[in-house]
Amino acid sequence: MYRALIGTSIAAIALLQSLPVAAQQLAPPAAGDTSDPDSLDDQRTSPRAPLPELPEIEDEWRDLFAEDAAEADVALEAQDAPVDLRYDFELGPISRLKVADAFKSLSALVAGRGKTVPSLAELQRRARTDTELLARLLRAEGYYDPEIAIEVDPAARDGLVQVTATIDTGPRYALGEIKINVDDEAERALVEQKLNLREKQPLVANDVNAALDRLRLGLGQSGFPFADVENPDIVVDHDTRTASYTLDVKLGDNSRFGQIRVEGDPLFSAKHIGRLARFKPGDPYDTREIEDLRRALIATGLVSTVSITPERGEAQADGTTPVDLRVALTPAPQRTLAGQVGYSTTDGFRVEASWQHRNLIRPQGQVTFRGVLGTQEQRLSADLRRSNWKQRDRTLAARAEISVEDREAYYARTIGVGAYLERETNLIWQKAWTYRFGAELQASEERDRSLRIAPGFAPLRTFIIAAAPVQVSYDGTDDLLDPKHGFRLTGWASPEASFQNGFFGYTRVQVDGSAYLPMMEDDLVLAGRARIGTIFGATRARIAPSRRFYAGGGGSVRGYGYQDVGPQDTDGDPLGGRSLMEFSLEARYRFGNFGVVPFIDAGQIDTRPYPRFRDLQFGAGIGARYYTNFGPIRLDVATPLNRQRGDARVAIYVSIGQAF
């Protein structure tokens, strides 16, 4: 602005000095004018008399400084420049400043470094643009008096024109007086606490703006959802290098939660939505609870959009105001029909289909019918899951199933039912503690291939089994599908009563643990897993083959087929056992959206009730990962290191999520 005014003044003075003397005097009277001379003198001296026409100054005044810059660009255009003009840009001390990253992402010079430019004049224009950019970025960090110079050296060295930036930030401005205007002085402390600004704090734009957002959010969390917070008045004093900050706030009445009201055709009743809420009517109002309720409704899988609108009621005698919540839900698709076809060298063909209705039994009564037809497995099942049953995060589950399995270790025809009560985790709320307990009853006809009474023949035995499984888990990791920190621990026990030539009982126990150690700023994660299990109270031969321990496969010891780890009979069929032991170690290295994972697994099954830590079987390999928004896609290739008869040389596994 100052340059334009100075240029205008110089132009005006030059033009006035160049006018002829006659043109600077008043024009004589027109011919034939008989007016009184005194009257003519009055007209000449009157401030209302029009100025004579000056055609010499009809053109617009010019900005001489702008013309100088344009002439400099033209001069640079006229210079002899390489046909393939490229440049190198040295950031200098800019690279040490906090604004360096933002500057690099927005800079015209940085974006074009190493690329062809049409002329030196274009480089000068980019330098001026970047100078203004730096000035704005530095003001945002509190530097209002910087000295910035971006110089273009037309002399090419090594085929590159040199562009160099130097900067002196000058002193940093700070906050001066902070004045908060409130109606009630007793509430000033709350506003100051939520605002959290202090005198002599650096005048950083992001910090000042964040303080206002923090105040508005904090007041809603403290029971003032309708507080009126004006935009602050900030005045910068360049003499003292400080800025005064004045803010007007009207808190209004303190609020408490009122009733929940559902709009339109209700997908859920107000009572069920109240179960999902972590607050009750009369509790202090807190906007965090509103967001929590919104996420809980989305997590049901039955809602595509949620609108929760607070409505202020009438002030009460105790000085509080009830706030009712008007909830509007848009249903999501509630039915799913799915199918998959697969082939495995160990399991053969497998076709699976399922139909699911996620709200068949309201509220949140999910029913799933599933059928499997495969070379080694045929299965038909029906599952019911009542999520948030009676209270939030509690699930009532039930299952009925008919199956036929024809494995290398056994043949089994089974009918079973079960009911469970559980607290489960999910991707939105990863819970630290979860549990599951219930009851199972099944009748099964099974053939233990290791109990042959004639070559190629083993008798069918009938088992009736009642079980009461209990599981408790702790998850201290940072992610369900791709953990990098923390550890997990799960304990599981199933006391079981069995009838097969008389009643007898036994108990199955299993403990799983895994830990994750980040390195190289989380680009490398060392992950380890251990699993130990035991069955005590009955001999291996009396326990139904389908209830024994087995190992091997993608979720166990990779490189071996399903159930192929452990002792085998003379025909190479797995025996199963009463104790289980597995270990895994992975090094997960990630680069961008991809990753590579070398791993080694070990495991063993023992016919005794306690693992003996010997005769381990090892599998090793390498995996590839592709990281998506919902989790990594896993591809592992493994080989058994101490192969047994019938083991394949290579096994491939594909799934979503890490191996453990």
HELIX and SHEET records of a PDB file:
HELIX    1   1 TYR A    2  GLN A   17  1                                  16    
HELIX    2   2 VAL A   21  GLN A   24  1                                   4    
HELIX    3   3 PRO A   37  THR A   45  1                                   9    
HELIX    4   4 PRO A   55  ILE A   57  5                                   3    
HELIX    5   5 LEU A   64  ALA A   78  1                                  15    
HELIX    6   6 GLY A   92  ARG A   96  5                                   5    
HELIX    7   7 ALA A  100  LEU A  106  1                                   7    
HELIX    8   8 ALA A  108  GLY A  112  1                                   5    
HELIX    9   9 LEU A  120  ALA A  140  1                                  21    
HELIX   10  10 GLU A  185  GLU A  187  5                                   3    
HELIX   11  11 ARG A  188  LEU A  195  1                                   8    
HELIX   12  12 ALA A  205  GLN A  221  1                                  17    
HELIX   13  13 ALA A  270  LEU A  276  1                                   7    
HELIX   14  14 THR A  287  ALA A  299  1                                  13    
HELIX   15  15 PRO A  545  ARG A  547  5                                   3    
SHEET    1   A 3 ARG A  86  GLU A  90  0                                        
SHEET    2   A 3 LEU A 160  ASP A 168  1                                        
SHEET    3   A 3 GLU A 147  ARG A 157 -1                                        
SHEET    1   B 3 ALA A 174  VAL A 182  0                                        
SHEET    2   B 3 THR A 242  LYS A 250  1                                        
SHEET    3   B 3 ASP A 228  VAL A 229 -1                                        
SHEET    1   C 3 ALA A 174  VAL A 182  0                                        
SHEET    2   C 3 THR A 242  LYS A 250  1                                        
SHEET    3   C 3 ASP A 233  ASP A 237 -1                                        
SHEET    1   D 3 ASN A 254  VAL A 262  0                                        
SHEET    2   D 3 THR A 320  PRO A 331  1                                        
SHEET    3   D 3 VAL A 303  ARG A 312 -1                                        
SHEET    1   E10 ARG A 335  SER A 344  0                                        
SHEET    2   E10 GLY A 348  ILE A 361 -1                                        
SHEET    3   E10 GLY A 365  GLY A 374 -1                                        
SHEET    4   E10 GLU A 377  ARG A 386 -1                                        
SHEET    5   E10 ARG A 394  ASP A 406 -1                                        
SHEET    6   E10 TYR A 410  ARG A 423 -1                                        
SHEET    7   E10 TRP A 433  ASP A 448 -1                                        
SHEET    8   E10 LEU A 460  ALA A 467 -1                                        
SHEET    9   E10 GLY A 486  PHE A 499 -1                                        
SHEET   10   E10 VAL A 470  ASP A 475 -1                                        
SHEET    1   F16 ARG A 335  SER A 344  0                                        
SHEET    2   F16 GLY A 348  ILE A 361 -1                                        
SHEET    3   F16 GLY A 365  GLY A 374 -1                                        
SHEET    4   F16 GLU A 377  ARG A 386 -1                                        
SHEET    5   F16 ARG A 394  ASP A 406 -1                                        
SHEET    6   F16 TYR A 410  ARG A 423 -1                                        
SHEET    7   F16 TRP A 433  ASP A 448 -1                                        
SHEET    8   F16 LEU A 460  ALA A 467 -1                                        
SHEET    9   F16 GLY A 486  PHE A 499 -1                                        
SHEET   10   F16 PHE A 503  MET A 519 -1                                        
SHEET   11   F16 LEU A 524  PHE A 536 -1                                        
SHEET   12   F16 SER A 579  PHE A 591 -1                                        
SHEET   13   F16 PHE A 594  ASP A 606 -1                                        
SHEET   14   F16 GLN A 617  TYR A 627 -1                                        
SHEET   15   F16 PRO A 632  PRO A 640 -1                                        
SHEET   16   F16 ALA A 651  ILE A 656 -1                                        
END                                                                             
